[in-house]
Each structure stands twice: as structure tokens, then as C-alpha cells.
Amino acid sequence: HEDTHSFLFVDDVILLGRHEDALSEIVQAIQKKFTLKVSFNPSVFVGFSITKKDHALFANQTKFIENLPKDYEFPSRQSVKTPFSKSLDLWDVQSPSLKDITLYQAYTGSIQYVASLSRPDISFSAHAISRHLQQPRKSALKAAKNIMSYLVSSSKLSMRYEQTKPKVHIEYSFCQT
């Protein structure tokens, strides 16, 4: 349908559109093949917090990000203003290799998850540390921790999706198969 968008994540779907009847038609077509739980105006979708204000939607992963220090047992350091520091050299061959790379891989996975869903501001940094997944060095771990600290200190940032045409109402629904 024109002006209807869907976002799919494994077995969760969110539908966005200007016309409630078009959304209902799509949901009914899906229900012919799958059992669905449908809720209108959801406040959470795949770890996203979704709020609707005026003619805009705001999506963030504040709760997920704020749990990172507990999940990975690192202290939330002082406020970090950028996700990547000029002083961090990921290619520093003098930096020792990590003996156990699983923590680095977990950091990188969490950072990639946030970057791909709600925080394009860390995309470059997430890509940079991802290049070191096979043989990370301590310098790469330091960079990953810096990105995590940046995320925690900027956890309330949201993606804003706004209408371009005035007085058009956005309806959305959430379906879980």
C-alpha cells in the first residue's frame, strides 16, 4: 500500500501508515496465514521505546543502553562527548592481543545492535571496531569501552520520524507472529 511502511525484526512487525483502513487490510491479510497479537499505538517494539508526540514518532533504546554497564560489569565512566577518540589507534601493533575475545565480541554485538536500530551517530565507530572481531587488541577493547561510555552518557537520544505533510495522522500497529 502507498504510504505504508513495515519494519520486521525476526517475528515482530510494526506497521506505519497514514490510513488506518490500509493498515487493517494488511493485518487481516497476515492473519490469514499467522496467529497475531495486535496492539495499536505500542510503547515498546523490539527493545525500542516509542512515543508519539504531535505529528512525530520518537524511538530510542534508553533502557537497553542504560543496562549496558550492569550487563558487562563496567563502571559508567565520566561523560564522553564523542563515540570515537582521535587518540585511539585500533591498528596499534604494539597493543597486546586479547587472550579471551568473547567480551570484546559481546561489546561489539551490543554496539552494532544499537547502531543499526536507533543510533546512526555511532555507525562509523561500530564499523571500525567490527573490523577487529577475529584478533582484537587491547586498543580495540578500549575503543569499544569508549563507545559504550558514549552511549551511556547520551542514552536519551532518540530517532525522530516526522510527517512531511501537515494534518495527516500516523497510525501504527504491532504484530507478533
PyMOL commands that set and color helices and strands:
alter all, ss='L'
color gray80, all
select helices_A, chain A and resi 20-31+62-72+102-117+120-130+138-153
alter helices_A, ss='H'
color red, helices_A
select strands_A, chain A and resi 4-9+12-17+37-40+44-45+48-53+56-60+159-162+171-176
alter strands_A, ss='S'
color yellow, strands_A
deselect
rebuild
show_as cartoon
